[in-house]
Amino acid sequence: MDSDNNQGGFLVKSSLKMLGSQYCLSIFNIFCFMYLLRVLTHVEIASIAIFEILTSIYGFSELGLNSVMIKFCPSGLKTDGDSYKAYGLIKLTILVQGVVLFCMVGITYFFAAFISYQFLKTDIYAWAVIIISPGAALTILFSTLRGIAKVGEMYSLIARWIFLAGFLKQSIAISCYLVYGFKGYIIGLTVSSIIPVVGISISIRNLIFNPSPLSPFWKTLRYSFPLYIRSFMRYGFKEFDQPLIGLLSNPEILAIYSVARRFINYLNQIIEFFSMPIMMRSLSLIDAPIDNIQVFAKETMRYLFYLLIPACICFALASPWLMAVYGGYKYFSGWPILSLLAISQLLYSFSSMISIYVFALKSPKFILILEGAIGLCNYCFSPLFITLIGIYGVIFGQMIGFIVGIIVATYMLRPKHNIRIQWSELRILIMPLLISIAVVLSGMYLCFNLWLIPFYFVLAAILYLISFCNKLNESDWKYIRSITPEKLSPIIEYLYRR
């Protein structure tokens, strides 16, 4: 039990390192974009959204090898006999992705004018597409290098480079904008993407540069093919929304949606930074006794949902204030989009947590079936709904996909591991959330003032903590103490004695 608690503490501390790094960066990025959204036009903001769209499409360059690497390398690096195989798989992943990315950038150059016209309804921004494509490729390569660092459990290194990458990107890009205008900003985005790739490569050179031979390409690719199909399906519920809106709407709508989506990216960071260490732990437990797996899954999902559910609801309630402060009244009309997206991510958090244990199953067909079901729902329902009810149809398509994902994952895990979401455990949140929601909505209804709204949320948070802590039992407090970093212990003790 002690070892489990120590492992739980390591997971939380690792997650908090990355989450803290990301949120320090997010605060910096918020101020950067508050400036950019006020000085750039809707079309120029939509051009920046193309950077994100290309980045998501370039993600297909990994051919499923990243998932194979994450699945087998954590245990392989710790086993003397398998370490050479793990090193060879890492080298193969980098080599293949580098070659495919080079080809994809070349194709983008050739179709730059076409891409500009499809998303911006004009081809005069073809130059921007040409400039940002290498930056998008480098961003994907940096993500793969972070994945290599994750399999080596270098969480402090990841946290440091996540912050440096984001800080340098906006600092250099905005500096170039002040000198050369919008074209300078686009150039700065690409140039700044080089530094983190070089920096993290040097830090993990022992994992990349070693005498081990490359893994056999065709054999590995045959195994990774279902996982590659999985990435295509995953694209359906992770990235399909922006390209779909860009193709079927106008640049102004794409700009407003991309602004709302930036806040959802911050929310997703909470989900993903906690889920990655949990995934690594679940992979090591898959051959353990079923009781150990069930206890680990129950505890992690229970306490993470105590964090994720209030976070999603907070984003939904704060959406009018966030859009007004972040983008100005030019983007205020997008607050219902942000609110619905936050509710959608609540369903995504449930689907994401339970799918971790499906991924840990040894056969790749399980995760392919699960994420295939979610992705196909998005590919089918999102285009249908957007033609019927406009931009909100994309979000409702996502919601249907996530609900289907929860049902499918529960069905797949029940025969062998009987892992499921303990819905009854979430009743503890009902009263604290109702009190907090009532406080925020009452305050915003009586006096919608941008300066007063943060105080409504502070008061709601205090009442939430008081009500929530009163409902925790002694075993809850014992577990919370066991996984809490030492620096946060005084806060936990104060809440416990209160």
KAQUITA-V719469 format. One record per helix or strand of 3 or more residues. SS is the DSSP state (helix for helix, strand for strand). FROM is the first residue (numbers start at 1). TO is the last residue. Records with the same first field share a line. If there is no record, write none. Layout:
# KAQUITA-V719469
SS=FROM-TO  FROM-TO
This chain:
# KAQUITA-V719469
helix=2-39  42-62  65-76  83-110  112-120  126-151  155-180  182-203  205-208  217-238  240-248  251-285  290-327  332-360  364-389  392-414  423-446  453-470  474-483  486-497
